[in-house]
């Protein structure tokens, strides 16, 4: 899953409003950041096979450290704890919300991936393979993202009209990116190039999330009447 992971990131922001949206964007893709790093380092392995599952070329045959269930749980708690350490108040809620946003990555991957998510070590792999039906998986993914975005907009209303517009434009741009990437995208030819592209996309989207978050804040409280 790609864009759908940002649904839980947006939803978490509705609960822990003090945590910047970009941090939650990073948390929601945290295991994929590690996965991309492990692919580049040769620690985890994948093959790119045209139309391996539906339109997805990803044969993720070895990723026990980033996407194994026990590691995903530990990594989620770790990022929850690290993020909470930066905030003086509300730490328990932050640990829980950030850890859940991070762990939602594994659950959403479970829906779409081929059986490549190991329950233990590199064994007992699960995945419901919805990517085999891209005309179902893409709307599902976009639906998750917009559901979270809507919750965020509702529970953390923008102080500026620009902020509201920016958020929805961002949402539609991400939906378009998902459609483009699934149906019209040229996939990179090597695992390393794929991992690099993923990292660039996750970083750019996190930066854009920071921008949207910024645009939604009241700039001059003193000017408020
Ligand atoms: Zn993943």
Boltz pocket constraint, residues with backbone or C-beta under 6 A from the ligand:
constraints:
  - pocket:
      binder: B
      contacts: [[A, 1], [A, 31], [A, 32], [A, 35], [A, 67], [A, 105], [A, 109]]
      max_distance: 6.0
